[in-house]
Amino acid sequence: MAQRTVGVIGGGIVGLAVARELTRRRPDDRVVVLEKEDRIAAHQTGHNSGVVHAGIYYAPGSLKARLCTRGRQLLKDYCAEHGIAYDECGKLVVAVEPDEVARLDALERTASANAVPGLRRVDAAGICDVEPHAQGLAALHSPATAITDYVGMAEAMAAEVRAAGGEVRLGAEVSDIRRERGRVRLVLGSAQGADEVVVDELVVCAGLHGDRLAQRVDGQRELRIIPFRGEYMEVTPAKADLVRGMVYPVPDPRYPFLGVHFTRRVGGGLEVGPNAVLALRREGYGWRQVSLRDLAETATWPGFWQLARANWRTGIQEVRGSLSTRAYMAGAQRYVPEIGVDDVERGGAGVRAQAIERDGSLVDDFRITTVGEVTCVLNAPSPAATSSLAIAEHVVDAMTGA
């Protein structure tokens, strides 16, 4: 029997985890990863906060909840096996206003249903026991929430794929996908002209471009990726030790993101962020990075305007924080008052691929579809990095009928 070839589009942590799982479960197949950039983990994987989530926020029974729980343990074991930094520094989710306490109650029920390990409720005094410089009325403490090096993980996975005989091709941007009589033809665009790769099966893990490539497979037009930029502040060394682990706000269920928070990094230092502002291109890490095509796709999507109408006040507030360090830190200081505008510097930024339905509703859960020989990871926002190894198991199970 001729050797089968499986293609994976996307050299982020999810794509590489899928490729690694394929080499482990189907060693007779040839696996080819196609990444459009000149390095792996160039976008969402390389620009996130490094948090390993414990499952506090996700609807019980959802794919997110199940794969986050499974993925966190797989990730912890993987880091131990490969010598990758992994620090269970813990997290406090803090209510600072009376109306947030009821939301904290609901969050506690969700986290308990998801069997978040070691979760406990603490009062104001208990907050100070965990984080002496934080303040609030009540909090949930998740000691199993951790930080890690996701780029290091991606590099280790790429090395495993290559060692198993697979290929990780950089600078290989897929411009078209054509299903042809049981095989899939991938057209690669480059400055040197077009190239083609033919595979027997394909997995699309294209992150910020997942909807565009999925349209090439099945013509789906029921959701669109809208890019949101998250900007970080770096706390100066003199104040960086005021937070031992992570301090988060209680999320507002009306708003899709978790809010500005304090997070330690495994490489050292303390970050504040991210906020969430509309990015002006799909890989737009600053206000000056603009794509007319991307803006047009956002502006012509009816779901975007539905979302904007419902959240315009929050959107204006987020833009103010993007333009003003003082406005940015005003919210953060509610949790750690001793870290103010003079104690931070502008840091990096990431872009979140948020899928939005035509009616404006957010695609909250992971969404993975299969059409013939092609599987598309259409929506994989946080906690996708935490869940990456479990997402890979889920995808390969579906491909093999397990």
Secondary structure, DSSP 4 states (H G I P E B T S, - for coil): -PPPEEEEE--SHHHHHHHHHHHHH-TTSEEEEEESSSSSS-STGGGS--EE--SSSSPTTSHHHHHHHHHHHHHHHHHHHHT--EE---EEEEE-SHHHHHHHHHHHHHHHHTT-TT-EEEEHHHHHHH-TT---SEEEEETT-EEE-HHHHHHHHHHHHHHTT-EEEES-EEEEEEEETTEEEEEEE-TT--EEEEESEEEE--GGGHHHHHHHHH---SEEEEEEEEEEEEE-TTTGGG-SSEEEEPPPTTSSS---EEEE-TTS-EEEE---EE-SSTT--STT---HHHHHHHHT-HHHHHHHHHHHHHHHHHHHHHH-HHHHHHHHTTT-TT--GGGEEEEEEEEEEEEEETTS-B--S-EEEEETTEEEEEE--TTHHHHHHHHHHHHHHHHHT-
